[in-house]
Amino acid sequence: MTQLLLVEDDEVIRNTVRMALERYGYEVSVAEDGLTGLELFREQEPDLLLLDVMLPELDGIGLCRRVREFSLVPILMMSARGDALDVVSGLEAGADDYVVKPVESSVLVARIRSLLRRASFAPHPPVQDDGQPGPVPEPAALVFDEVEIDPGAMEVRRDGQPVSLTPTELRLLLELAAHPGVVLDRRTLLREVWEYTWDGDSRVVDLHIQRLRAKIGAERIETVRGFGYKMRR
């Protein structure tokens, strides 16, 4: 059973969200403050962390940063206001996505499922003539000067050294690398990487691009103003 850790200080919201997620078949542990949440995360190693921005003891931004020091587990942040500063701070701290409270359970579960799929991403095997899945071909490594991307092993190296990427950062990089020299607009990236079927917040894309540039080199991903981003050949 997929295990989630919910960190939320409001008892009503905490219980409501927990019961809603349990109805969808998730196993949910809860914490009411950031320090307890960090301790539970280390003990339980959940499949996904869902946390509020405003928390006592250690706020959601600080908790997100602490977790990112040792884990690439998907992180979904909740903001009561949808305030621009909350959103930007959360994404800069390492969150993969965010939702604004109050949020419908169906929307929340859709975001969680998308993050979990990203974390377990694997190439789809080709279908043979008899309709059965065939062996997955070994994809060729993609090389962009000092950056090497191995889609099969899901590994990225820069100057021969491994680069640690979250599942969302890796999916974003793979999408850009699959179309070298082609400008991909934010709406396309939201659809292909975050699986948004509606117009999402483009800040999610921009801040993940910013994080990617810090890890693989700012010159590798070019901004085409007014359009989007492209991977330099």
Residue pairs with C-beta under 8 A, 6 or more apart in sequence:
1 25
1 26
1 27
2 25
2 26
2 27
2 47
2 48
2 116
3 26
3 27
3 28
3 29
3 44
3 46
3 47
4 21
4 26
4 27
4 28
4 29
4 46
4 47
4 48
4 49
4 50
4 112
5 28
5 29
5 30
5 31
5 37
5 40
5 41
5 44
5 46
5 48
5 49
5 50
6 14
6 17
6 18
6 21
6 28
6 29
6 30
6 31
6 50
6 51
7 30
7 31
7 32
7 33
7 34
7 36
7 37
7 49
7 50
7 51
7 52
7 55
7 60
7 63
8 14
8 17
8 30
8 32
8 51
8 52
8 55
8 78
9 32
9 33
9 52
9 54
9 55
9 56
10 52
11 32
13 52
13 101
14 30
14 32
17 50
17 105
17 108
18 28
18 30
20 105
20 108
20 109
21 28
21 105
21 108
21 109
21 112
22 28
23 105
24 105
24 109
26 112
29 40
29 44
29 46
31 37
31 39
31 40
32 56
33 55
33 56
33 57
33 58
34 51
34 55
34 56
34 57
34 58
34 59
34 60
34 62
34 63
35 57
35 58
36 57
37 49
37 51
37 55
37 58
37 63
38 58
38 63
38 66
38 67
41 49
41 67
41 71
41 73
45 71
45 73
46 73
47 73
47 74
47 116
47 119
48 73
48 74
48 75
48 76
48 112
48 115
48 116
48 119
49 67
49 73
49 74
49 75
49 76
50 75
50 76
50 78
50 112
51 60
51 63
51 64
51 75
51 76
51 77
51 78
52 60
52 77
52 78
52 79
52 80
52 101
53 59
53 60
53 61
53 77
53 78
53 79
53 80
53 86
53 89
53 90
54 60
54 80
55 63
58 66
60 77
60 78
60 90
61 89
61 90
61 93
62 93
64 75
64 77
64 90
64 93
64 94
64 95
65 93
65 94
67 73
67 75
67 94
68 75
68 93
68 94
68 166
72 164
72 165
72 166
72 167
73 119
74 96
74 115
74 116
74 118
74 119
74 166
74 167
74 168
75 94
75 95
75 96
76 95
76 96
76 97
76 98
76 99
76 111
76 112
76 115
77 86
77 90
77 95
77 97
77 98
77 99
78 98
78 99
78 100
78 101
78 103
79 86
79 87
79 90
79 98
79 99
79 100
79 101
80 100
80 101
81 100
82 100
84 203
86 98
87 98
87 201
87 203
88 203
88 207
90 98
91 98
91 203
91 204
91 207
91 208
92 207
92 210
92 211
94 166
94 211
96 115
96 118
96 166
96 167
96 168
97 111
97 114
97 115
97 168
97 194
97 204
98 201
98 204
99 107
99 108
99 111
114 194
114 195
115 167
115 168
117 195
118 167
118 168
118 171
118 193
119 167
121 154
121 167
121 170
121 171
122 136
123 136
123 139
123 151
123 152
124 136
125 133
125 134
125 135
125 136
126 133
126 134
126 135
126 136
126 137
127 133
127 134
128 134
136 152
138 152
139 150
139 151
139 152
141 148
141 149
141 150
141 151
142 148
142 149
142 150
142 151
142 177
142 178
142 180
143 149
144 177
144 180
144 220
144 231
144 232
144 233
145 220
146 158
146 159
146 217
147 156
147 157
147 158
147 163
147 216
147 217
147 220
148 156
148 157
148 158
149 155
149 156
149 173
149 174
149 177
150 156
150 157
151 174
154 170
155 162
156 162
156 163
156 165
156 170
156 173
156 216
157 163
158 215
158 216
158 217
163 215
163 216
164 215
165 173
165 212
165 215
168 193
168 194
168 208
169 208
169 211
169 212
169 215
171 193
172 189
172 193
172 205
172 208
172 209
172 212
173 212
173 216
175 184
175 189
175 192
175 193
176 184
176 221
176 229
176 230
176 231
177 231
179 230
179 231
180 230
180 231
180 232
180 233
181 230
181 231
181 232
181 233
182 230
183 224
183 227
183 228
183 229
183 230
184 228
184 229
184 230
185 227
185 228
186 202
186 205
186 206
186 228
187 199
188 228
189 205
189 228
189 229
190 196
190 199
190 200
190 202
190 204
190 205
191 197
193 205
194 200
194 204
205 229
209 221
209 223
209 229
212 221
213 220
213 221
219 232
220 231
220 232
221 229
221 230
221 231
221 232
222 229
222 230
222 231
222 232
223 229
224 230
